[in-house]
Amino acid sequence: MFYKANKQGFKEALPGIRLKTLVFGEKTLFTEFRMDAGSVLPRHAHIHEQTGYLTKGKIRLTIGEETFEVEKGDSWCIQGNMEHSAEILKDSIAIEVFSPVREDYLQGYQST
């Protein structure tokens, strides 16, 4: 499967947080998040392991009981069923991989 970059197809996950599934396979899903400064991802957990890389901006990411100031070029990995949350400190873009595939992120998926 290939993905050709474009600015279409983002959907609002939460106020100020938009996501777009780029590509997925049998076991992994690759997603881009665009997040506005001041938005918040509330504390939550899911079965998916989540590995991310911040390509732009700055966020405060809490994984379990640890909090990190994440800046451009930093990365993280969140185990499945681990509670986590984020405060978006500057307009940010993150790329994340989920395993297993998040079925909820496939709704409305369109390849290019």
C-alpha positions, 0 to 999 in steps of 0.5 A, a space after each residue: 500500500 502506498 500513500 501520496 501526501 496531501 492535505 485532505 482527509 483529516 478528521 477532528 478527534 477532539 477540539 483542536 486535535 485532528 488525525 489522518 490515517 496514512 497507511 495500514 497493514 495487517 498489524 500496524 497503522 500509521 497516523 498523522 496528528 495535527 494539534 493546536 496549541 492549548 488543546 488537551 488529550 484527556 487521560 485514557 488507555 487502549 489496547 494498542 501499543 503506540 509509538 510516536 515522533 514529534 515532527 513540529 511543535 511542543 507537547 507535555 506528554 504524560 505516560 503512566 505517572 511520568 511527564 515529559 516535555 516533548 519537542 520536535 525530534 523527540 519520540 515515545 512508546 506507550 505500552 498497550 493499556 497504559 494510561 496517557 494524556 497530552 497538553 499541546 503547548 505549541 501547534 504540533 504535528 506527530 506521527 504515530 504507529 499503532 499495533 494492532 490496527 485501530 479499527 476506529 481510525 479506519 472509518 472514512 479512510 481513503 487512500 490516494 
